[in-house]
């Protein structure tokens, strides 16, 4: 009785049967992980110019306050009064302790309004403040 060695046949193909499942899982992951929220700005403003600016990398931590030349104030998606800022930002800061408040203030607006907003943010203990500006060319 002779025993012969049988060579195992190795397939040279890459199995592609599970590729649609993998693609679907990746697509679902990116759909869940990506945020596409755009805030509609109701306040007309022109940012002041600066010689040097620094970009904030983590945009999820930012809460925007727009101040127009007319004195209208928009906080995220709503038009608010100066007195409302303290309560809104205190709630936001309790939910997100590292929140950064980005002030986008028209370069011709009254500094009294800016000072009132700063005082309201101080009372809400929102002390991480960013002042937005355009790069001077």
N, CA and C atoms as a LAMMPS dump frame, in Angstrom:
ITEM: TIMESTEP
0
ITEM: NUMBER OF ATOMS
411
ITEM: BOX BOUNDS ff ff ff
-5.0000000000000000e+02 5.0000000000000000e+02
-5.0000000000000000e+02 5.0000000000000000e+02
-5.0000000000000000e+02 5.0000000000000000e+02
ITEM: ATOMS id mol type element x y z
1 1 1 N 0.833 -1.15 0
2 1 2 C 0 0 0
3 1 3 C 0.896 1.237 0
4 2 1 N 0.729 2.051 -1.02
5 2 2 C 1.515 3.268 -1.122
6 2 3 C 0.656 4.467 -0.769
7 3 1 N 1.247 5.351 -0.027
8 3 2 C 0.554 6.594 0.323
9 3 3 C 1.111 7.707 -0.529
10 4 1 N 0.237 8.379 -1.146
11 4 2 C 0.676 9.511 -1.961
12 4 3 C 0.323 10.813 -1.248
13 5 1 N 1.24 11.754 -1.4
14 5 2 C 0.966 13.07 -0.828
15 5 3 C 0.058 13.818 -1.777
16 6 1 N -1.009 14.259 -1.234
17 6 2 C -1.907 15.072 -2.047
18 6 3 C -1.612 16.527 -1.765
19 7 1 N -1.446 17.25 -2.791
20 7 2 C -1.199 18.675 -2.628
21 7 3 C -2.537 19.383 -2.418
22 8 1 N -2.491 20.239 -1.456
23 8 2 C -3.725 20.985 -1.213
24 8 3 C -3.831 22.088 -2.255
25 9 1 N -4.989 22.225 -2.753
26 9 2 C -5.183 23.261 -3.774
27 9 3 C -5.521 24.575 -3.071
28 10 1 N -4.696 25.583 -3.328
29 10 2 C -4.867 26.885 -2.711
30 10 3 C -5.541 27.803 -3.714
31 11 1 N -6.619 28.407 -3.275
32 11 2 C -7.319 29.339 -4.154
33 11 3 C -6.567 30.656 -4.162
34 12 1 N -6.428 31.248 -5.291
35 12 2 C -5.728 32.518 -5.423
36 12 3 C -6.694 33.7 -5.456
37 13 1 N -7.96 33.454 -5.295
38 13 2 C -8.961 34.506 -5.352
39 13 3 C -9.205 35.094 -3.958
40 14 1 N -9.593 36.347 -3.932
41 14 2 C -9.984 36.997 -2.684
42 14 3 C -11.498 36.884 -2.58
43 15 1 N -11.987 36.39 -1.459
44 15 2 C -13.447 36.253 -1.338
45 15 3 C -14.118 37.631 -1.229
46 16 1 N -15.088 37.85 -2.038
47 16 2 C -15.787 39.149 -2.063
48 16 3 C -17.247 39.031 -1.647
49 17 1 N -17.628 37.95 -1.082
50 17 2 C -19.03 37.763 -0.728
51 17 3 C -19.479 38.665 0.422
52 18 1 N -18.585 39.028 1.327
53 18 2 C -18.989 39.869 2.448
54 18 3 C -18.726 41.354 2.203
55 19 1 N -18.265 41.718 1.026
56 19 2 C -17.952 43.115 0.746
57 19 3 C -19.173 44.04 0.844
58 20 1 N -20.333 43.694 0.357
59 20 2 C -21.498 44.591 0.528
60 20 3 C -21.849 44.829 2.001
61 21 1 N -21.685 43.822 2.84
62 21 2 C -21.951 44.006 4.267
63 21 3 C -20.975 44.998 4.892
64 22 1 N -19.717 44.878 4.525
65 22 2 C -18.693 45.775 5.061
66 22 3 C -18.951 47.203 4.591
67 23 1 N -19.281 47.371 3.335
68 23 2 C -19.549 48.711 2.789
69 23 3 C -20.769 49.316 3.476
70 24 1 N -21.808 48.518 3.685
71 24 2 C -23.007 49.017 4.36
72 24 3 C -22.691 49.442 5.789
73 25 1 N -21.892 48.666 6.508
74 25 2 C -21.53 49.019 7.879
75 25 3 C -20.706 50.311 7.914
76 26 1 N -19.769 50.488 6.991
77 26 2 C -18.986 51.724 6.935
78 26 3 C -19.874 52.92 6.618
79 27 1 N -20.777 52.752 5.679
80 27 2 C -21.692 53.831 5.319
81 27 3 C -22.562 54.22 6.509
82 28 1 N -23.083 53.238 7.206
83 28 2 C -23.908 53.495 8.381
84 28 3 C -23.101 54.192 9.481
85 29 1 N -21.868 53.768 9.691
86 29 2 C -21.022 54.399 10.696
87 29 3 C -20.792 55.87 10.375
88 30 1 N -20.452 56.195 9.143
89 30 2 C -20.188 57.589 8.796
90 30 3 C -21.454 58.443 8.81
91 31 1 N -22.587 57.831 8.507
92 31 2 C -23.837 58.585 8.593
93 31 3 C -24.16 58.937 10.043
94 32 1 N -23.871 58.039 10.968
95 32 2 C -24.158 58.279 12.372
96 32 3 C -23.134 59.231 12.987
97 33 1 N -21.881 59.106 12.6
98 33 2 C -20.809 59.88 13.232
99 33 3 C -20.685 61.305 12.699
100 34 1 N -21.238 61.599 11.555
101 34 2 C -21.08 62.915 10.946
102 34 3 C -22.242 63.82 11.325
103 35 1 N -21.921 65.06 11.68
104 35 2 C -22.962 66.042 11.952
105 35 3 C -22.978 67.055 10.818
106 36 1 N -24.14 67.357 10.342
107 36 2 C -24.286 68.278 9.22
108 36 3 C -25.149 69.47 9.587
109 37 1 N -25.194 69.826 10.845
110 37 2 C -26.056 70.913 11.275
111 37 3 C -25.505 72.252 10.806
112 38 1 N -26.326 72.993 10.154
113 38 2 C -25.981 74.339 9.712
114 38 3 C -26.922 75.309 10.407
115 39 1 N -26.359 76.349 10.969
116 39 2 C -27.153 77.356 11.645
117 39 3 C -27.467 78.458 10.649
118 40 1 N -28.732 78.822 10.559
119 40 2 C -29.121 79.915 9.689
120 40 3 C -28.977 81.224 10.464
121 41 1 N -28.165 82.123 9.924
122 41 2 C -27.876 83.377 10.609
123 41 3 C -28.922 84.412 10.198
124 42 1 N -29.627 84.937 11.208
125 42 2 C -30.655 85.943 10.974
126 42 3 C -30.124 87.356 11.154
127 43 1 N -28.926 87.483 11.702
128 43 2 C -28.342 88.781 12.015
129 43 3 C -27.315 89.126 10.943
130 44 1 N -27.395 90.33 10.404
131 44 2 C -26.403 90.776 9.43
132 44 3 C -25.224 91.384 10.186
133 45 1 N -24.025 90.92 9.836
134 45 2 C -22.838 91.403 10.544
135 45 3 C -21.633 91.4 9.6
136 46 1 N -20.649 92.228 9.918
137 46 2 C -19.35 92.257 9.241
138 46 3 C -18.291 92.145 10.324
139 47 1 N -17.476 91.116 10.23
140 47 2 C -16.473 90.886 11.262
141 47 3 C -15.341 91.905 11.155
142 48 1 N -14.765 92.282 12.285
143 48 2 C -13.586 93.153 12.244
144 48 3 C -12.382 92.391 11.689
145 49 1 N -11.36 93.125 11.293
146 49 2 C -10.159 92.504 10.737
147 49 3 C -9.078 92.407 11.804
148 50 1 N -8.269 91.356 11.72
149 50 2 C -7.174 91.145 12.666
150 50 3 C -5.907 90.796 11.897
151 51 1 N -4.771 91.077 12.493
152 51 2 C -3.491 90.766 11.85
153 51 3 C -3.17 89.279 11.936
154 52 1 N -3.579 88.633 13.013
155 52 2 C -3.321 87.204 13.194
156 52 3 C -4.567 86.558 13.785
157 53 1 N -4.911 85.389 13.27
158 53 2 C -6.061 84.648 13.786
159 53 3 C -5.64 83.211 14.057
160 54 1 N -6.422 82.527 14.906
161 54 2 C -6.167 81.132 15.229
162 54 3 C -7.472 80.371 15.053
163 55 1 N -7.41 79.27 14.347
164 55 2 C -8.594 78.48 14.067
165 55 3 C -8.838 77.459 15.177
166 56 1 N -10.103 77.32 15.579
167 56 2 C -10.482 76.33 16.59
168 56 3 C -10.747 75.015 15.871
169 57 1 N -10.119 73.956 16.347
170 57 2 C -10.216 72.663 15.675
171 57 3 C -11.52 71.928 15.991
172 58 1 N -11.907 71.881 17.262
173 58 2 C -13.076 71.109 17.667
174 58 3 C -14.325 71.991 17.621
175 59 1 N -15.057 71.923 16.524
176 59 2 C -16.218 72.782 16.332
177 59 3 C -17.444 72.316 17.116
178 60 1 N -17.407 71.114 17.648
179 60 2 C -18.55 70.615 18.413
180 60 3 C -18.699 71.318 19.755
181 61 1 N -17.617 71.895 20.244
182 61 2 C -17.649 72.562 21.547
183 61 3 C -18.067 74.024 21.446
184 62 1 N -18.297 74.528 20.242
185 62 2 C -18.532 75.958 20.057
186 62 3 C -20.021 76.277 20.081
187 63 1 N -20.356 77.339 20.804
188 63 2 C -21.691 77.909 20.797
189 63 3 C -21.55 79.347 20.292
190 64 1 N -22.273 79.698 19.247
191 64 2 C -22.101 80.992 18.586
192 64 3 C -23.094 82.03 19.088
193 65 1 N -22.606 83.257 19.235
194 65 2 C -23.454 84.414 19.504
195 65 3 C -23.125 85.453 18.44
196 66 1 N -24.136 85.824 17.662
197 66 2 C -23.973 86.855 16.637
198 66 3 C -24.593 88.148 17.149
199 67 1 N -23.908 89.26 16.908
200 67 2 C -24.43 90.573 17.259
201 67 3 C -24.351 91.432 16.003
202 68 1 N -25.501 91.922 15.565
203 68 2 C -25.547 92.758 14.373
204 68 3 C -25.33 94.219 14.695
205 69 1 N -25.176 95.003 13.65
206 69 2 C -24.96 96.439 13.818
207 69 3 C -26.182 97.097 14.457
208 70 1 N -27.359 96.549 14.181
209 70 2 C -28.593 97.102 14.731
210 70 3 C -28.791 96.737 16.205
211 71 1 N -27.957 95.841 16.736
212 71 2 C -28.09 95.444 18.131
213 71 3 C -28.85 94.147 18.322
214 72 1 N -29.278 93.504 17.224
215 72 2 C -29.953 92.212 17.344
216 72 3 C -28.941 91.156 17.755
217 73 1 N -29.369 90.258 18.636
218 73 2 C -28.497 89.206 19.15
219 73 3 C -29.105 87.857 18.792
220 74 1 N -28.279 86.989 18.205
221 74 2 C -28.704 85.63 17.888
222 74 3 C -27.78 84.665 18.606
223 75 1 N -28.369 83.767 19.38
224 75 2 C -27.619 82.733 20.081
225 75 3 C -28.012 81.401 19.466
226 76 1 N -27.079 80.777 18.775
227 76 2 C -27.285 79.546 18.011
228 76 3 C -28.407 79.738 16.984
229 77 1 N -29.616 79.27 17.239
230 77 2 C -30.683 79.344 16.239
231 77 3 C -31.774 80.356 16.556
232 78 1 N -31.671 81.088 17.655
233 78 2 C -32.775 81.946 18.074
234 78 3 C -32.31 83.379 18.325
235 79 1 N -33.209 84.314 18.047
236 79 2 C -32.979 85.722 18.387
237 79 3 C -33.321 85.875 19.866
238 80 1 N -32.387 86.432 20.646
239 80 2 C -32.568 86.548 22.092
240 80 3 C -32.292 87.971 22.546
241 81 1 N -32.641 88.237 23.795
242 81 2 C -32.312 89.492 24.452
243 81 3 C -31.076 89.251 25.325
244 82 1 N -30.423 90.32 25.729
245 82 2 C -29.223 90.202 26.559
246 82 3 C -29.533 89.481 27.871
247 83 1 N -30.706 89.718 28.442
248 83 2 C -31.082 89.084 29.705
249 83 3 C -31.262 87.579 29.618
250 84 1 N -31.515 87.052 28.414
251 84 2 C -31.723 85.611 28.241
252 84 3 C -30.415 84.837 28.129
253 85 1 N -29.334 85.522 27.823
254 85 2 C -28.062 84.848 27.541
255 85 3 C -27.554 84.09 28.759
256 86 1 N -27.675 84.667 29.932
257 86 2 C -27.15 84.026 31.144
258 86 3 C -27.808 82.666 31.379
259 87 1 N -29.132 82.599 31.315
260 87 2 C -29.829 81.334 31.567
261 87 3 C -29.526 80.29 30.49
262 88 1 N -29.545 80.71 29.236
263 88 2 C -29.3 79.775 28.128
264 88 3 C -27.885 79.215 28.206
265 89 1 N -26.909 80.086 28.443
266 89 2 C -25.521 79.63 28.464
267 89 3 C -25.208 78.823 29.725
268 90 1 N -25.896 79.092 30.824
269 90 2 C -25.685 78.279 32.029
270 90 3 C -26.159 76.845 31.779
271 91 1 N -27.328 76.695 31.139
272 91 2 C -27.826 75.352 30.801
273 91 3 C -26.888 74.655 29.83
274 92 1 N -26.405 75.41 28.843
275 92 2 C -25.492 74.84 27.853
276 92 3 C -24.186 74.402 28.518
277 93 1 N -23.683 75.209 29.472
278 93 2 C -22.429 74.885 30.138
279 93 3 C -22.565 73.691 31.071
280 94 1 N -23.728 73.497 31.655
281 94 2 C -23.919 72.311 32.503
282 94 3 C -23.966 71.037 31.656
283 95 1 N -24.518 71.14 30.44
284 95 2 C -24.541 69.993 29.531
285 95 3 C -23.161 69.719 28.944
286 96 1 N -22.444 70.785 28.607
287 96 2 C -21.141 70.696 27.944
288 96 3 C -20.162 71.596 28.7
289 97 1 N -19.451 71.073 29.704
290 97 2 C -18.612 71.926 30.556
291 97 3 C -17.495 72.66 29.813
292 98 1 N -17.004 72.112 28.714
293 98 2 C -15.898 72.734 27.985
294 98 3 C -16.366 73.599 26.821
295 99 1 N -17.584 74.103 26.881
296 99 2 C -18.14 74.884 25.778
297 99 3 C -17.322 76.16 25.572
298 100 1 N -17.108 76.493 24.299
299 100 2 C -16.423 77.729 23.918
300 100 3 C -17.48 78.633 23.305
301 101 1 N -17.59 79.85 23.801
302 101 2 C -18.549 80.813 23.259
303 101 3 C -17.815 81.652 22.223
304 102 1 N -18.277 81.588 20.993
305 102 2 C -17.663 82.355 19.918
306 102 3 C -18.535 83.565 19.628
307 103 1 N -17.998 84.746 19.868
308 103 2 C -18.725 85.991 19.622
309 103 3 C -18.403 86.483 18.222
310 104 1 N -19.415 86.585 17.406
311 104 2 C -19.274 87.135 16.059
312 104 3 C -20.011 88.465 16.052
313 105 1 N -19.254 89.516 16.277
314 105 2 C -19.824 90.835 16.5
315 105 3 C -19.499 91.742 15.329
316 106 1 N -20.503 92.475 14.857
317 106 2 C -20.297 93.424 13.781
318 106 3 C -19.315 94.499 14.238
319 107 1 N -18.44 94.897 13.305
320 107 2 C -17.407 95.847 13.707
321 107 3 C -17.959 97.233 14.007
322 108 1 N -19.188 97.516 13.636
323 108 2 C -19.782 98.807 13.936
324 108 3 C -20.779 98.773 15.078
325 109 1 N -20.872 97.666 15.793
326 109 2 C -21.865 97.581 16.868
327 109 3 C -21.375 98.282 18.137
328 110 1 N -22.323 98.576 18.997
329 110 2 C -22.078 99.325 20.226
330 110 3 C -21.336 98.45 21.232
331 111 1 N -20.304 98.975 21.853
332 111 2 C -19.535 98.218 22.845
333 111 3 C -20.328 97.988 24.129
334 112 1 N -21.373 98.752 24.378
335 112 2 C -22.218 98.522 25.546
336 112 3 C -22.893 97.168 25.483
337 113 1 N -23.356 96.78 24.297
338 113 2 C -23.991 95.469 24.121
339 113 3 C -22.973 94.358 24.336
340 114 1 N -21.766 94.567 23.797
341 114 2 C -20.708 93.564 23.964
342 114 3 C -20.367 93.401 25.445
343 115 1 N -20.282 94.501 26.16
344 115 2 C -19.993 94.456 27.594
345 115 3 C -21.116 93.738 28.35
346 116 1 N -22.37 94.006 27.986
347 116 2 C -23.498 93.32 28.634
348 116 3 C -23.448 91.814 28.38
349 117 1 N -23.09 91.416 27.159
350 117 2 C -22.977 89.986 26.827
351 117 3 C -21.853 89.358 27.633
352 118 1 N -20.734 90.051 27.75
353 118 2 C -19.612 89.531 28.537
354 118 3 C -20.001 89.348 30.002
355 119 1 N -20.75 90.286 30.55
356 119 2 C -21.193 90.179 31.947
357 119 3 C -22.155 88.998 32.126
358 120 1 N -23.06 88.813 31.157
359 120 2 C -23.999 87.68 31.23
360 120 3 C -23.247 86.358 31.14
361 121 1 N -22.238 86.286 30.292
362 121 2 C -21.439 85.061 30.184
363 121 3 C -20.637 84.808 31.46
364 122 1 N -20.145 85.862 32.065
365 122 2 C -19.403 85.726 33.316
366 122 3 C -20.317 85.18 34.411
367 123 1 N -21.561 85.675 34.478
368 123 2 C -22.51 85.192 35.489
369 123 3 C -22.913 83.74 35.242
370 124 1 N -22.904 83.336 33.961
371 124 2 C -23.228 81.95 33.614
372 124 3 C -22.01 81.039 33.753
373 125 1 N -20.88 81.59 34.161
374 125 2 C -19.615 80.873 34.326
375 125 3 C -19.137 80.265 33.007
376 126 1 N -19.457 80.924 31.9
377 126 2 C -18.949 80.532 30.582
378 126 3 C -17.77 81.448 30.275
379 127 1 N -16.599 81.028 30.691
380 127 2 C -15.425 81.9 30.635
381 127 3 C -14.525 81.621 29.452
382 128 1 N -14.801 80.601 28.678
383 128 2 C -14.007 80.326 27.47
384 128 3 C -14.671 81.069 26.314
385 129 1 N -14.113 82.224 25.973
386 129 2 C -14.719 83.099 24.97
387 129 3 C -13.749 83.29 23.817
388 130 1 N -14.281 83.226 22.611
389 130 2 C -13.516 83.445 21.398
390 130 3 C -14.141 84.625 20.665
391 131 1 N -13.316 85.553 20.215
392 131 2 C -13.793 86.684 19.42
393 131 3 C -13.425 86.428 17.962
394 132 1 N -14.414 86.283 17.108
395 132 2 C -14.165 85.977 15.699
396 132 3 C -13.763 87.22 14.944
397 133 1 N -12.856 87.033 13.993
398 133 2 C -12.386 88.139 13.161
399 133 3 C -11.968 87.599 11.806
400 134 1 N -11.878 88.495 10.84
401 134 2 C -11.379 88.166 9.503
402 134 3 C -9.896 88.489 9.445
403 135 1 N -9.15 87.72 8.678
404 135 2 C -7.712 87.964 8.531
405 135 3 C -7.506 89.175 7.637
406 136 1 N -6.747 90.123 8.134
407 136 2 C -6.464 91.357 7.39
408 136 3 C -5.484 91.026 6.265
409 137 1 N -5.852 91.419 5.048
410 137 2 C -5.006 91.106 3.897
411 137 3 C -4.254 92.307 3.399
